[in-house]
Amino acid sequence: MYRRTTAKLIEVSEDLHYVRIKIPLNWKNRNYAGSIFGGSMLSATDPIYMVQLIHILGDDFVVWDKSATIKYKRPAKETVYCEFIFSIEEIESIKQSILKKNEMELLKSTHLTNARNEVFAEVSKIIYIADKSFYKKKMKHRQQALK
């Protein structure tokens, strides 16, 4: 499915704390006005943070995208780049928060830019993260309440 966004992963760190993508302007993503279709930009950025966290945090955690917003600043009529970064400190903070609260919502933002770092759009994501055993119990209680 990601291939259809027209984006390409161009750099991924071994620990998945850093991912960089590019979205070249082409006939598959060009809108009526000749710029990159906004939906292509949003869909290209959509899964990255969630996939990073699933792999970084491991099997003891549940990670879901909860919401996404995109604020367009100007038309993208050239190749667009985007970086997704998690620091070691940020990951540790997430783990500590889950230890205390069992679940949390994380807000992450990034920018879609050209090679000169001029911004075309800002993407913000809210990501739900929970302790897996807590989440399973929560879902079981929710299912029982629906009966």
C-alpha atoms as one frame of an Amber mdcrd trajectory, in Angstrom:
protein
   0.000   0.000   0.000   2.801   2.441   0.810   4.099   2.232  -2.750   0.879
   3.865  -3.956   1.625   7.017  -1.955   4.475   7.649  -4.453   6.868   8.185
  -1.528  10.189   6.433  -1.138  12.113   5.641   2.017  15.543   7.135   1.386
  17.156   6.800   4.806  16.379   4.564   7.778  18.661   4.233  10.797  19.382
   0.723  12.073  17.517   1.432  15.316  14.578   3.036  13.411  14.885   6.251
  15.423  15.364   8.159  12.156  13.477   7.820   8.879  13.626  10.129   5.866
  11.302   9.942   2.882  10.989  11.744  -0.419   7.952  12.339  -2.594   8.916
  13.237  -6.153   6.372  15.217  -8.154   5.140  12.971 -10.972   2.058  12.115
 -13.009   0.793   9.742 -10.285   0.529  12.415  -7.590   0.116  15.654  -9.555
  -3.165  17.451  -8.812  -5.243  19.632 -11.138  -3.117  22.701 -10.272   0.174
  20.916 -11.072   1.437  20.439  -7.515   1.670  17.308  -5.359  -1.793  16.176
  -4.281  -2.275  16.847  -0.567  -3.614  13.337  -0.024  -0.348  11.919  -1.360
   1.623  13.979   1.135  -0.589  12.922   4.048  -0.673   9.239   3.105   3.112
   9.191   2.605   3.642  10.429   6.164   0.753   8.541   7.782   2.284   5.187
   8.808   5.850   6.169   9.626   5.667   7.187  13.309   3.447   4.218  14.187
   5.711   1.712  12.432   8.781   3.241  14.083   7.244   2.919  17.558   5.999
  -0.632  16.997   9.563  -1.723  16.217  11.356   0.490  18.749   9.101  -0.356
  21.721   8.699  -4.055  20.953   6.091  -6.708  21.678   5.106  -5.522  25.176
   3.378  -2.436  23.774   0.366  -1.653  21.595   0.690   1.267  19.173  -2.142
   2.759  17.087  -2.516   5.910  15.048  -5.326   7.912  16.559  -5.488  11.057
  14.418  -3.638  13.069  11.816  -3.830  16.652  10.660  -2.009  18.401   7.883
  -1.630  22.148   7.457  -0.673  23.141   3.931   1.598  26.175   3.719   2.092
  26.382  -0.064   1.898  24.217  -3.182   4.621  21.585  -3.609   5.776  21.753
  -7.229   9.018  19.869  -6.672  10.328  16.870  -4.736   9.263  16.900  -1.085
  11.240  15.455   1.857  10.185  14.576   5.379  12.051  13.365   8.478  10.679
  11.312  11.386  12.813  11.348  14.527  12.643   9.742  17.962  15.413  10.527
  20.455  16.588   7.946  22.971  15.313  10.263  25.723  11.886  10.487  24.109
  11.579   6.702  23.902  12.615   6.386  27.549  10.033   9.005  28.514   7.325
   7.056  26.659   8.272   3.846  28.479   8.245   5.615  31.862   4.845   7.151
  31.145   3.415   3.742  30.227   4.846   2.238  33.424   2.994   4.891  35.449
  -0.269   5.256  33.489  -0.516   2.061  31.348  -1.487   4.131  28.293  -0.851
   7.510  26.719  -1.362   9.658  23.665   1.739  11.079  22.015   1.700  14.143
  19.769   4.367  14.152  17.051   4.815  16.747  14.322   7.021  17.003  11.268
   7.367  19.153   8.161   7.263  18.372   4.467  10.014  20.473   2.876  12.056
  20.832  -0.286  15.841  20.325  -0.450  16.292  23.943   0.713  14.209  23.242
   3.830  11.305  25.447   2.682   8.103  24.150   4.271   5.152  22.964   2.154
   3.097  21.404   4.955   3.116  20.484   8.639   1.822  17.080   9.714   0.746
  16.350  13.291  -0.105  12.876  14.528  -1.616  11.622  17.767  -0.425   8.116
  18.521  -1.974   5.872  21.160   0.516   3.724  23.105  -0.322   1.202  25.829
   1.058  -1.667  27.824  -0.081  -4.742  25.889  -1.517  -6.648  28.873  -3.391
  -3.516  30.020  -4.763  -3.013  26.502  -5.954  -6.627  26.233  -7.812  -6.320
  29.563  -9.303  -2.990  28.475 -10.568  -4.501  25.209 -11.957  -7.553  27.024
 -13.905  -5.306  29.420 -15.157  -3.238  26.484 -16.387  -6.395  24.697 -18.148
  -7.593  27.843 -19.832  -4.216  28.282 -21.214  -4.432  24.744 -22.933  -7.760
  25.421
